[in-house]
Amino acid sequence: GEGLHVNTACLGGIFSNRILRGVAHDKSRDEIQKDLLNLTDRFTDAVGIENFKLELQFNKLNKQHVVNDYLIEHHKLTGIPLISTADSHYPSNDKWQARELYKKLGWLGKKDNLTLPSFEDLKCELYPKNARQVWDEFLLSRNSNEFYKGQEDIVKRAIERTWYVAHEEIGSVQPDRSVKLPS
């Protein structure tokens, strides 16, 4: 794990899974935090404490806010730094239809009514966002989730830390843009 930077990931990640599964099984906050501490120990043992971050995201998904609540608490308990990212499934805000179409193609023949949703019906916008856009998403989330009130400085530092990790710790990365077709 040397040189890797590891985050807790989106709702599909293991930290979110442990949190949401714990909530669904009526575990106490302390029990869920204990589970998270065990995961944190495993990850920091693998990549080093300096290369592990708790990842906040802001969108319209209620489960995301449950996860964020626990991650903010975990940050306070452990000192593991928070970052704030935007889950990215398409490259820009105008490409949402292509992603929705791709999802629908996977259901051909299995489901009826495969019409594309309208933009207003999207549960979240899954494209890379700049710091201002992430902050604006947080402000929208704060209005409907009481636990965010008073966390503004923590979220602001998480957004700033994300920039620092990307630009100072990792630096310029040139992705491999070559076409990869199955053999």
Disulfide bonds with the S-S distance in Angstrom:
none
